[in-house]
Amino acid sequence: IITSSIGMDDADIESVYVRVEHRRKGIAYELLNKIERELVSHEIKKVLLEVRESNISARALYSKKGYADIFVRKKYYHDGENAVVMVKELSE
């Protein structure tokens, strides 16, 4: 499952979820490919997302897909963990 919200010229990826038994099979990578193509078709130029600082595997995936860290939101999550905000410029 992947969800996003679209603004004027940018979008936020709100969640990416793959069931535990299906992880590490490239599904999240393909979900990101699909949503990025869809966003480009809507003339979206930039995508942002937040990810838990401790979620090393998700951060590695996003980096592999071209997302870059832009800042940290301190104590963003209800348990006090920081969120890393990442961005990717989309091209056609």
Backbone as JSON Lines, residues from 0, in Angstrom:
{"i":0,"aa":"I","n":[0.86,-1.17,0.0],"ca":[0.0,0.0,0.0],"c":[0.9,1.23,0.0]}
{"i":1,"aa":"I","n":[0.58,2.19,-0.85],"ca":[1.28,3.47,-0.84],"c":[0.23,4.56,-0.94]}
{"i":2,"aa":"T","n":[0.38,5.59,-0.13],"ca":[-0.56,6.71,-0.18],"c":[0.22,8.0,-0.34]}
{"i":3,"aa":"S","n":[-0.43,8.96,-1.01],"ca":[0.2,10.26,-1.2],"c":[-0.86,11.33,-1.24]}
{"i":4,"aa":"S","n":[-0.42,12.56,-1.09],"ca":[-1.29,13.71,-1.27],"c":[-0.59,14.67,-2.21]}
{"i":5,"aa":"I","n":[-1.38,15.31,-3.05],"ca":[-0.83,16.19,-4.08],"c":[-1.17,17.63,-3.75]}
{"i":6,"aa":"G","n":[-0.15,18.49,-3.85],"ca":[-0.34,19.94,-3.7],"c":[-0.35,20.58,-5.07]}
{"i":7,"aa":"M","n":[0.03,21.85,-5.13],"ca":[0.04,22.57,-6.41],"c":[1.08,22.0,-7.37]}
{"i":8,"aa":"D","n":[2.32,21.87,-6.91],"ca":[3.38,21.35,-7.78],"c":[4.28,20.35,-7.07]}
{"i":9,"aa":"D","n":[3.85,19.94,-5.87],"ca":[4.61,18.92,-5.16],"c":[3.64,17.93,-4.53]}
{"i":10,"aa":"A","n":[4.21,16.86,-4.0],"ca":[3.39,15.81,-3.37],"c":[4.1,15.29,-2.14]}
{"i":11,"aa":"D","n":[3.33,14.7,-1.25],"ca":[3.86,14.04,-0.07],"c":[3.51,12.56,-0.15]}
{"i":12,"aa":"I","n":[4.51,11.72,0.04],"ca":[4.23,10.3,0.22],"c":[3.93,10.15,1.7]}
{"i":13,"aa":"E","n":[2.72,9.71,1.98],"ca":[2.26,9.64,3.37],"c":[2.56,8.3,4.01]}
{"i":14,"aa":"S","n":[2.51,7.23,3.23],"ca":[2.83,5.91,3.78],"c":[3.22,4.95,2.67]}
{"i":15,"aa":"V","n":[4.1,4.05,3.04],"ca":[4.48,2.92,2.19],"c":[4.44,1.71,3.12]}
{"i":16,"aa":"Y","n":[3.63,0.74,2.77],"ca":[3.5,-0.43,3.63],"c":[3.47,-1.71,2.8]}
{"i":17,"aa":"V","n":[4.33,-2.62,3.16],"ca":[4.36,-3.95,2.56],"c":[4.26,-4.96,3.71]}
{"i":18,"aa":"R","n":[3.38,-5.92,3.58],"ca":[3.23,-6.94,4.64],"c":[4.57,-7.61,4.9]}
{"i":19,"aa":"V","n":[4.78,-7.94,6.15],"ca":[6.06,-8.51,6.59],"c":[6.49,-9.69,5.72]}
{"i":20,"aa":"E","n":[5.58,-10.57,5.42],"ca":[5.95,-11.77,4.67],"c":[6.31,-11.49,3.21]}
{"i":21,"aa":"H","n":[6.06,-10.27,2.74],"ca":[6.37,-9.9,1.35],"c":[7.5,-8.88,1.25]}
{"i":22,"aa":"R","n":[8.1,-8.55,2.36],"ca":[9.19,-7.57,2.34],"c":[10.46,-8.17,1.74]}
{"i":23,"aa":"R","n":[11.35,-7.28,1.32],"ca":[12.66,-7.65,0.74],"c":[12.51,-8.36,-0.61]}
{"i":24,"aa":"K","n":[11.41,-8.05,-1.33],"ca":[11.16,-8.64,-2.64],"c":[11.03,-7.58,-3.73]}
{"i":25,"aa":"G","n":[11.33,-6.32,-3.4],"ca":[11.25,-5.25,-4.4],"c":[9.89,-4.62,-4.55]}
{"i":26,"aa":"I","n":[8.95,-4.99,-3.7],"ca":[7.58,-4.48,-3.83],"c":[7.53,-2.98,-3.53]}
{"i":27,"aa":"A","n":[8.16,-2.55,-2.45],"ca":[8.14,-1.12,-2.11],"c":[8.82,-0.31,-3.22]}
{"i":28,"aa":"Y","n":[9.89,-0.82,-3.78],"ca":[10.58,-0.16,-4.88],"c":[9.64,0.04,-6.06]}
{"i":29,"aa":"E","n":[8.89,-1.0,-6.41],"ca":[7.95,-0.91,-7.52],"c":[6.77,0.01,-7.19]}
{"i":30,"aa":"L","n":[6.31,0.0,-5.94],"ca":[5.25,0.93,-5.54],"c":[5.72,2.38,-5.71]}
{"i":31,"aa":"L","n":[6.96,2.64,-5.33],"ca":[7.51,3.99,-5.51],"c":[7.61,4.35,-6.99]}
{"i":32,"aa":"N","n":[8.07,3.4,-7.82],"ca":[8.11,3.65,-9.26],"c":[6.74,4.03,-9.79]}
{"i":33,"aa":"K","n":[5.74,3.27,-9.38],"ca":[4.38,3.5,-9.87],"c":[3.85,4.87,-9.43]}
{"i":34,"aa":"I","n":[4.01,5.2,-8.16],"ca":[3.48,6.48,-7.7],"c":[4.24,7.64,-8.32]}
{"i":35,"aa":"E","n":[5.55,7.49,-8.51],"ca":[6.32,8.56,-9.15],"c":[5.86,8.78,-10.59]}
{"i":36,"aa":"R","n":[5.61,7.71,-11.34],"ca":[5.1,7.86,-12.72],"c":[3.74,8.57,-12.71]}
{"i":37,"aa":"E","n":[2.9,8.19,-11.77],"ca":[1.59,8.82,-11.66],"c":[1.72,10.31,-11.34]}
{"i":38,"aa":"L","n":[2.61,10.62,-10.43],"ca":[2.8,12.03,-10.06],"c":[3.34,12.84,-11.23]}
{"i":39,"aa":"V","n":[4.28,12.29,-11.98],"ca":[4.81,12.98,-13.16],"c":[3.68,13.23,-14.16]}
{"i":40,"aa":"S","n":[2.78,12.28,-14.32],"ca":[1.66,12.47,-15.25],"c":[0.75,13.62,-14.82]}
{"i":41,"aa":"H","n":[0.81,13.97,-13.54],"ca":[0.03,15.11,-13.01],"c":[0.9,16.36,-12.9]}
{"i":42,"aa":"E","n":[2.06,16.32,-13.56],"ca":[3.0,17.45,-13.61],"c":[3.56,17.85,-12.25]}
{"i":43,"aa":"I","n":[3.68,16.87,-11.36],"ca":[4.29,17.09,-10.05],"c":[5.8,17.06,-10.24]}
{"i":44,"aa":"K","n":[6.49,18.03,-9.67],"ca":[7.94,18.17,-9.86],"c":[8.76,17.69,-8.67]}
{"i":45,"aa":"K","n":[8.15,17.63,-7.49],"ca":[8.91,17.31,-6.28],"c":[8.07,16.46,-5.34]}
{"i":46,"aa":"V","n":[8.72,15.47,-4.71],"ca":[8.05,14.6,-3.75],"c":[8.8,14.67,-2.43]}
{"i":47,"aa":"L","n":[8.04,14.79,-1.35],"ca":[8.6,14.79,0.01],"c":[8.05,13.61,0.79]}
{"i":48,"aa":"L","n":[8.8,13.19,1.78],"ca":[8.31,12.16,2.7],"c":[9.03,12.29,4.03]}
{"i":49,"aa":"E","n":[8.43,11.71,5.05],"ca":[9.07,11.6,6.36],"c":[9.24,10.14,6.68]}
{"i":50,"aa":"V","n":[10.36,9.83,7.32],"ca":[10.64,8.45,7.7],"c":[11.29,8.46,9.08]}
{"i":51,"aa":"R","n":[10.98,7.46,9.87],"ca":[11.61,7.37,11.19],"c":[13.13,7.31,11.04]}
{"i":52,"aa":"E","n":[13.8,8.05,11.88],"ca":[15.26,8.08,11.85],"c":[15.85,6.68,12.01]}
{"i":53,"aa":"S","n":[15.19,5.83,12.78],"ca":[15.7,4.47,13.05],"c":[15.37,3.47,11.94]}
{"i":54,"aa":"N","n":[14.56,3.86,10.97],"ca":[14.13,2.92,9.93],"c":[15.18,2.89,8.81]}
{"i":55,"aa":"I","n":[16.28,2.22,9.11],"ca":[17.44,2.19,8.22],"c":[17.1,1.56,6.87]}
{"i":56,"aa":"S","n":[16.32,0.5,6.85],"ca":[16.01,-0.16,5.58],"c":[15.17,0.75,4.68]}
{"i":57,"aa":"A","n":[14.19,1.44,5.24],"ca":[13.37,2.36,4.44],"c":[14.22,3.53,3.94]}
{"i":58,"aa":"R","n":[15.05,4.06,4.8],"ca":[15.9,5.17,4.39],"c":[16.85,4.75,3.28]}
{"i":59,"aa":"A","n":[17.36,3.52,3.35],"ca":[18.24,3.02,2.29],"c":[17.48,2.89,0.97]}
{"i":60,"aa":"L","n":[16.26,2.39,1.04],"ca":[15.43,2.27,-0.16],"c":[15.2,3.65,-0.78]}
{"i":61,"aa":"Y","n":[14.79,4.61,0.04],"ca":[14.52,5.94,-0.49],"c":[15.78,6.56,-1.09]}
{"i":62,"aa":"S","n":[16.91,6.37,-0.45],"ca":[18.17,6.89,-1.0],"c":[18.46,6.23,-2.35]}
{"i":63,"aa":"K","n":[18.25,4.93,-2.43],"ca":[18.47,4.21,-3.69],"c":[17.57,4.75,-4.8]}
{"i":64,"aa":"K","n":[16.37,5.21,-4.43],"ca":[15.42,5.76,-5.39],"c":[15.68,7.24,-5.69]}
{"i":65,"aa":"G","n":[16.71,7.82,-5.07],"ca":[17.06,9.2,-5.39],"c":[16.55,10.25,-4.42]}
{"i":66,"aa":"Y","n":[16.0,9.82,-3.29],"ca":[15.54,10.77,-2.28],"c":[16.74,11.19,-1.43]}
{"i":67,"aa":"A","n":[16.76,12.45,-1.05],"ca":[17.87,12.98,-0.25],"c":[17.33,13.56,1.06]}
{"i":68,"aa":"D","n":[18.09,13.38,2.13],"ca":[17.73,13.97,3.43],"c":[17.81,15.49,3.3]}
{"i":69,"aa":"I","n":[16.78,16.19,3.82],"ca":[16.86,17.65,3.81],"c":[16.84,18.24,5.22]}
{"i":70,"aa":"F","n":[16.17,17.59,6.15],"ca":[16.25,18.02,7.55],"c":[15.62,16.98,8.46]}
{"i":71,"aa":"V","n":[15.79,17.2,9.75],"ca":[15.26,16.28,10.76],"c":[14.2,17.02,11.57]}
{"i":72,"aa":"R","n":[13.05,16.39,11.74],"ca":[12.01,16.93,12.62],"c":[12.19,16.25,13.97]}
{"i":73,"aa":"K","n":[12.64,17.01,14.94],"ca":[12.91,16.47,16.27],"c":[11.61,16.05,16.96]}
{"i":74,"aa":"K","n":[11.65,14.87,17.55],"ca":[10.54,14.33,18.34],"c":[9.21,14.39,17.57]}
{"i":75,"aa":"Y","n":[9.25,14.04,16.33],"ca":[8.08,14.11,15.43],"c":[7.01,13.07,15.76]}
{"i":76,"aa":"Y","n":[7.45,11.86,16.07],"ca":[6.51,10.78,16.34],"c":[6.07,10.77,17.8]}
{"i":77,"aa":"H","n":[4.91,10.19,18.06],"ca":[4.33,10.2,19.41],"c":[5.25,9.6,20.46]}
{"i":78,"aa":"D","n":[6.16,8.73,20.06],"ca":[7.08,8.12,21.02],"c":[8.37,8.94,21.19]}
{"i":79,"aa":"G","n":[8.41,10.1,20.55],"ca":[9.56,10.99,20.69],"c":[10.65,10.8,19.65]}
{"i":80,"aa":"E","n":[10.48,9.83,18.76],"ca":[11.52,9.61,17.74],"c":[11.5,10.72,16.7]}
{"i":81,"aa":"N","n":[12.68,11.0,16.18],"ca":[12.82,12.0,15.12],"c":[12.35,11.44,13.78]}
{"i":82,"aa":"A","n":[11.93,12.36,12.9],"ca":[11.61,12.02,11.52],"c":[12.65,12.67,10.61]}
{"i":83,"aa":"V","n":[13.11,11.92,9.64],"ca":[13.99,12.48,8.61],"c":[13.11,12.83,7.42]}
{"i":84,"aa":"V","n":[13.17,14.09,7.0],"ca":[12.42,14.53,5.84],"c":[13.32,14.38,4.63]}
{"i":85,"aa":"M","n":[12.76,13.74,3.6],"ca":[13.52,13.47,2.38],"c":[12.77,14.05,1.18]}
{"i":86,"aa":"V","n":[13.51,14.38,0.14],"ca":[12.92,14.98,-1.05],"c":[13.52,14.37,-2.31]}
{"i":87,"aa":"K","n":[12.72,14.35,-3.35],"ca":[13.2,13.92,-4.67],"c":[12.59,14.82,-5.73]}
{"i":88,"aa":"E","n":[13.43,15.3,-6.63],"ca":[12.96,16.06,-7.78],"c":[12.59,15.05,-8.85]}
{"i":89,"aa":"L","n":[11.38,15.18,-9.4],"ca":[10.92,14.27,-10.43],"c":[11.2,14.84,-11.81]}
{"i":90,"aa":"S","n":[11.48,13.97,-12.75],"ca":[11.63,14.39,-14.14],"c":[10.84,13.43,-15.01]}
{"i":91,"aa":"E","n":[10.53,13.88,-16.19],"ca":[9.73,13.04,-17.1],"c":[10.55,11.98,-17.77]}
